Amino acid sequence: MDISRLQLLSWRQVTEITNLSKRTIQRRIKEKKFPSPLDLGGNCRGWRVKDIENWINKLQKVSLEGV
């Protein structure tokens, strides 16, 4: 098992990686256009690195197809 693929990212890390605001991410989650976070209990949520990487790769693929 590749443990680096199981690492979780916080809100702050996801906003820094994507350059999207928290509000934009929340809206895109509702629209099913962004990966949902895992509920870690209480007010704690986190995204799997793999999910964010896949989302970015999908955007790059769509962007390249439009060229």
Secondary structure, 3 states (H helix, E strand, C coil): CCHHHHCEECHHHHHHHHCCCHHHHHHHHHCCCCCCCEECCCCCEEEEHHHHHHHHHHHHHHHHHCC
